Amino acid sequence: MPNWRTIIVKMRLILLLLPILVSSAPDKSVDEATDWLNTQLLDNDDGTVNNRVNLTPTSKGSCTTTDGKEGSCVKPTYCNKTQKPRNTKTLFTYRELGCPHFMLQCCPLDQIRQKKKKTKSLPLECGWTNPGGYSVRSLDEDDGFSQFGDFPWMVALLKRSDATEWNKDDYVGGGSLIHPSVVLTVAHKVEGLQPSSLKCRAGEWDTRTTNEFLPHQDRNVRKITVHEEFLASAAQNDVALLFMETPFVLEDQGHIGVACLARNMPAPGTPCYSMGWGRSFENFDADINSALLKKIKLPYVESAKCQAQLQKTILGTDFTLHNTLMCAGGEAGKDTCVGDGGSSLVCAVKTSGLLTRYLVYGMVAYGVGCGDKDVPGVYAKVPAMLDWVNQKMAEESLSQTNYAY
């Protein structure tokens, strides 16, 4: 049976976008433009429409600004006029007058730049959030999603391919950039994998588009080092380092930077955050990952309290929380979930104006369910394994100062 809802949506999108496509490519016929558009509007597994429409930065796609002026759809970095952040809690709706994606701005013709705005440089220190000062979304701390550049150290582990677009079947897990050539992640995500099968992506945010302010970067993995005492059955010593074939470029990249690693644990109840592109709570039963990088506020839970809470679950009264593990969360509907493994758990240690500096205290390891009340999530404890990280970095003759706080 055809999915009539999807077909109707496609027809409406075609009617909306054809004038833009034809005006931006006068050498193409309407039929050619329609064929091209159909290749962009592919059905997702859940029956929704994948509206990946990638216009070039200087697109001639016409639109009308909110004050009635003639404009063109461009990335905000190619427009001199500042665009107000939008509420993207409902993703991928066509909000701007004629622009096919919420990351594109309807820019007045006299405000379009031929070269993109100069990117703000990252602070020289590790751990600063959103140093580029990007505001794409309306600020709503509890909606569960990040701003572009909120976590510059966040890395996606992907199956190696030449593709630059996101393929959900290639997603392996998360990690943290701690050196231009090194990614920290959990062992259970990479144990048994060959380096030749894996790449890392930094600077990703919205997996359904390449219209972000700045492009992501992909690097192939040269070497995988897993903790020698990693025990998969209990997630003990759940840590690994991935060494890249070539380093990520950090200079003049307002959305890619390195993380700071914590040496000591925070005080119980300290507000922390985790992130990832794993399972979405709204679509948990449908096994749908989040398209936008999540941002989940979680309190740090002291180990003795966490162990007592987990003993009340299916883990049973004999459960013991290993000293290389820690906990956070325990609030209903707020948790990391399936697919977030390896992503960092960070807590703030400093603020400077609109910037916040974070330390990585943990990495997503496992949980009993997702988002259940009084059931914290379990994270690999970074301070307990920092000496091992330092040792492996030294063995590779790599500096340990990048991630030091």
C-alpha positions in Angstrom: 0.0 0.0 0.0 1.4 3.4 -0.9 2.0 5.9 2.0 -0.5 8.6 0.9 0.5 11.0 3.7 4.1 10.9 2.4 3.1 11.3 -1.2 1.0 14.4 -0.4 3.8 15.9 1.6 6.2 15.3 -1.3 3.8 16.9 -3.8 3.5 20.0 -1.6 7.3 20.3 -1.2 7.8 20.0 -5.0 5.3 22.8 -5.6 7.1 24.9 -3.0 10.6 24.3 -4.2 10.4 24.1 -8.0 10.4 27.9 -8.4 13.5 28.1 -6.3 15.2 25.3 -8.1 14.4 26.6 -11.6 15.5 30.1 -10.7 18.7 28.9 -9.2 19.5 26.7 -12.2 18.1 28.3 -15.4 19.9 25.8 -17.5 17.7 23.0 -16.1 14.2 22.2 -17.2 11.3 21.8 -14.8 11.4 18.0 -15.3 15.2 17.9 -14.5 14.6 19.9 -11.3 11.8 17.7 -10.3 14.0 14.6 -10.8 16.7 16.2 -8.7 14.2 17.1 -5.9 12.9 13.6 -5.8 16.3 12.3 -5.0 16.5 14.6 -2.0 13.0 13.7 -0.6 13.6 10.0 0.3 11.3 8.1 2.7 12.8 7.4 6.1 12.1 4.0 7.7 9.5 5.6 10.0 7.5 6.9 7.0 8.6 10.5 7.4 10.2 12.5 4.7 13.9 13.2 4.7 14.0 16.8 3.6 17.8 17.0 2.9 18.0 19.9 0.5 21.5 21.2 0.2 21.7 24.6 -1.5 25.1 26.1 -2.2 26.1 29.0 0.1 25.5 31.5 -2.6 22.2 30.0 -3.9 20.0 32.1 -6.1 16.9 30.4 -4.6 14.4 33.2 -4.2 12.5 34.0 -1.1 10.8 36.9 0.7 12.1 38.2 4.0 9.9 38.8 7.0 9.8 42.5 6.2 8.7 41.9 2.6 12.0 42.3 0.8 13.3 40.1 -2.0 15.9 37.7 -0.8 17.9 34.6 -1.4 18.3 31.4 0.7 21.8 31.2 2.0 23.7 29.9 5.1 23.7 32.5 7.8 27.5 32.8 7.5 26.9 34.3 4.0 24.5 37.0 5.2 25.4 40.3 6.9 22.0 40.5 8.5 21.8 38.6 11.8 19.0 36.0 12.0 17.1 35.4 15.3 17.3 31.9 16.7 14.4 29.7 15.9 12.5 27.2 17.9 13.4 23.9 16.3 11.7 21.6 18.8 9.6 20.5 15.8 12.4 19.7 13.3 12.5 20.1 9.6 9.4 22.1 9.0 9.5 24.8 6.3 9.3 27.9 8.4 11.0 30.6 6.3 9.2 32.1 3.4 10.6 29.9 0.6 13.7 28.6 2.2 13.8 24.8 2.2 15.5 24.2 5.5 15.6 25.9 8.9 19.4 26.3 8.8 19.1 28.5 5.7 18.3 32.2 6.0 16.3 34.4 3.7 18.9 37.1 3.3 18.1 40.4 1.6 19.9 40.6 -1.7 21.9 43.6 -0.7 23.1 41.8 2.4 24.5 38.7 0.8 28.3 38.1 1.2 30.5 36.6 -1.5 32.7 35.1 1.2 31.5 33.6 4.5 31.9 35.6 7.7 35.2 35.0 9.5 34.9 32.2 12.1 35.7 33.0 15.7 38.7 31.2 16.9 38.4 28.7 19.7 39.9 29.6 23.1 43.4 28.1 23.4 42.2 26.2 26.4 40.2 22.9 26.3 36.5 22.4 27.3 34.8 25.7 26.3 31.3 25.4 24.9 30.0 27.1 21.8 33.1 29.4 21.4 31.8 30.5 18.0 28.8 32.1 19.6 26.3 30.4 17.3 22.6 30.7 18.1 20.5 28.6 15.7 17.7 27.6 18.1 15.6 29.3 20.7 17.2 28.6 24.1 15.2 26.0 26.0 17.3 24.0 28.4 14.7 21.4 28.9 13.9 20.5 25.3 16.7 18.1 25.1 18.7 19.5 22.1 22.0 21.3 21.8 23.0 24.5 20.0 25.3 24.2 17.1 28.8 24.1 18.6 27.7 23.5 22.1 30.1 20.6 22.6 33.0 21.1 20.2 34.8 18.0 21.4 31.8 15.7 20.5 32.8 13.1 17.9 30.7 10.6 16.0 32.2 7.1 15.5 31.2 5.9 12.0 31.9 2.9 9.8 34.5 4.0 7.3 33.3 5.1 3.9 33.8 8.0 1.5 30.3 9.3 2.2 30.1 12.8 3.6 26.4 12.6 4.4 25.0 10.8 7.4 23.9 7.2 7.1 22.2 5.9 10.2 23.5 2.4 9.5 27.1 3.6 9.7 26.7 5.2 13.2 28.7 3.3 15.9 28.7 5.6 18.9 30.2 8.8 20.4 33.5 10.0 21.6 35.5 13.0 22.7 38.3 14.8 20.9 41.2 15.1 23.5 44.0 15.9 21.0 43.8 16.9 17.3 44.7 13.2 16.5 43.1 11.3 19.4 39.5 10.5 20.4 38.5 9.1 23.8 35.6 6.6 23.8 34.3 3.5 25.6 35.9 0.1 24.9 32.7 -1.7 24.4 32.0 0.3 21.2 35.3 -0.5 19.5 36.6 -3.8 21.0 37.2 -6.2 18.1 36.9 -3.6 15.4 39.7 -3.1 12.9 41.0 0.5 12.6 40.5 0.3 8.8 36.7 -0.1 9.4 36.3 3.1 11.4 36.4 6.8 11.0 35.6 9.7 13.3 33.6 12.8 12.5 34.0 16.1 14.4 31.8 19.2 13.9 28.6 17.3 13.2 25.3 18.6 14.7 22.2 18.0 12.5 22.6 14.6 10.8 19.9 15.3 8.2 21.6 18.3 6.5 24.9 19.8 5.6 23.6 23.3 5.9 25.3 24.0 9.2 27.4 27.2 9.6 30.6 25.2 9.2 31.3 21.8 7.7 32.2 18.7 9.7 35.5 17.0 9.3 36.1 13.2 8.9 39.3 11.4 9.8 40.2 7.7 9.4 41.3 5.8 12.4 44.9 4.5 12.4 45.0 2.6 15.7 42.6 1.4 18.4 43.9 0.9 21.9 41.5 -0.8 24.4 42.2 -0.9 28.1 44.0 -4.2 28.9 41.7 -4.9 31.8 38.4 -4.1 30.1 35.8 -6.6 31.2 32.8 -6.4 28.9 30.4 -8.4 31.2 30.6 -5.7 33.9 31.8 -2.7 31.9 34.9 -2.4 34.0 37.8 -0.3 32.7 35.5 0.7 29.8 37.9 3.0 28.0 39.6 3.1 24.6 41.7 5.6 22.6 41.4 6.0 18.8 44.4 7.5 17.0 43.7 9.2 13.7 45.7 8.9 10.5 45.8 12.7 10.2 44.8 15.3 12.8 41.6 17.3 12.8 42.0 21.0 11.9 41.2 23.2 14.9 42.5 26.6 13.8 39.7 29.0 13.0 37.1 26.4 13.6 34.4 27.7 16.0 32.7 24.4 16.3 35.6 21.9 16.8 37.9 21.7 19.8 39.3 19.5 22.5 37.8 18.4 25.8 39.2 18.7 29.3 39.5 15.5 31.3 38.7 15.7 35.0 41.1 14.4 37.7 38.6 14.3 40.6 34.9 13.7 41.0 32.4 16.6 41.4 30.2 17.1 44.5 27.0 14.9 44.6 24.1 16.6 42.9 26.3 18.7 40.6 24.4 19.5 37.4 26.0 17.8 34.4 25.2 17.2 30.8 25.5 14.4 28.4 24.8 14.3 24.7 24.6 12.0 21.6 22.7 11.0 18.5 21.2 7.9 20.2 17.7 6.7 20.7 15.0 9.5 21.0 12.6 9.2 23.9 9.8 10.5 21.8 10.3 7.6 19.3 11.8 5.0 21.7 9.6 2.1 20.6 10.2 2.9 17.0 14.0 2.6 17.4 14.6 6.0 15.9 17.8 7.9 16.7 17.9 11.7 17.3 18.7 13.7 14.2 19.9 16.7 16.2 22.7 16.3 18.8 21.0 15.9 22.2 21.8 17.9 25.4 20.5 16.2 28.5 20.9 17.7 32.0 21.7 15.1 34.6 22.7 15.4 38.2 25.8 13.5 39.4 24.8 10.7 41.7 27.3 9.5 44.4 28.4 5.9 43.9 27.0 4.4 47.2 23.6 5.9 46.5 23.7 4.8 42.9 24.6 1.3 43.8 21.7 1.1 46.2 19.3 2.4 43.6 20.5 -0.1 40.9 20.2 -3.0 43.4 16.5 -2.4 43.3 16.4 -3.1 39.6 16.8 -6.3 37.6 20.5 -6.2 38.5 19.6 -7.5 42.0 20.9 -7.0 45.5 24.3 -8.6 44.7 25.2 -5.8 42.2 28.4 -3.9 42.9 29.3 -0.7 41.1 32.9 -1.0 40.0 35.3 1.8 41.0 35.9 2.6 37.3 32.2 3.5 36.9 30.0 6.4 38.1 26.4 7.4 37.8 24.3 10.4 36.8 20.6 11.0 36.3 17.7 9.2 37.9 15.0 11.7 36.8 12.1 10.4 34.8 12.4 11.2 31.1 15.9 12.5 31.3 18.6 10.1 30.4 21.1 9.0 27.8 19.9 6.0 25.8 20.7 3.3 23.3 23.2 4.6 20.8 24.7 7.3 23.0 27.6 5.0 24.2 30.9 6.7 24.4 29.5 10.2 24.5 30.9 12.4 27.3 29.3 13.3 30.6 30.5 16.9 31.4 30.1 19.2 34.4 30.7 23.0 34.4 33.8 24.4 36.2 33.9 27.9 34.9 31.9 30.6 33.1 33.1 33.6 31.2 30.4 35.8 29.8 28.2 33.6 27.6 30.9 30.8 27.5 31.0 27.8 29.9 34.0 25.6 30.5 33.3 21.9 31.1 35.3 18.9 32.3 34.6 15.4 31.1 33.9 13.2 34.1 32.3 10.2 32.4 31.4 8.4 29.2 28.1 6.8 28.5 28.4 3.1 29.4 25.0 1.4 30.1 21.7 1.7 31.9 18.7 -0.2 33.1 16.1 1.0 30.7 16.1 4.7 29.6 14.7 7.6 31.6 13.1 5.6 34.4 12.6 7.4 37.7 15.2 6.7 40.4 17.3 4.7 38.0 20.6 6.6 37.2 22.6 5.8 34.1 26.0 4.3 34.4 29.1 6.0 33.0 32.8 5.1 32.6 34.6 7.1 35.3 37.2 9.2 33.5 39.2 10.3 36.6 39.7 6.6 37.5 41.3 5.9 34.1 43.2 9.2 33.5 46.5 7.6 34.4 46.0 5.0 31.7 45.1 7.6 29.1 48.2 9.6 30.0 50.4 6.4 29.7 49.0 5.6 26.3 49.5 9.1 25.0 53.1 9.0 26.2 53.6 5.8 24.4 52.5 7.5 21.2 54.8 10.5 21.9 51.7 12.8 22.0 51.2 15.8 24.3 49.0 15.4 27.4 48.6 19.2 27.8 45.7 19.5 25.3 43.1 17.9 27.6 44.7 19.0 31.0 42.8 21.3 33.3 
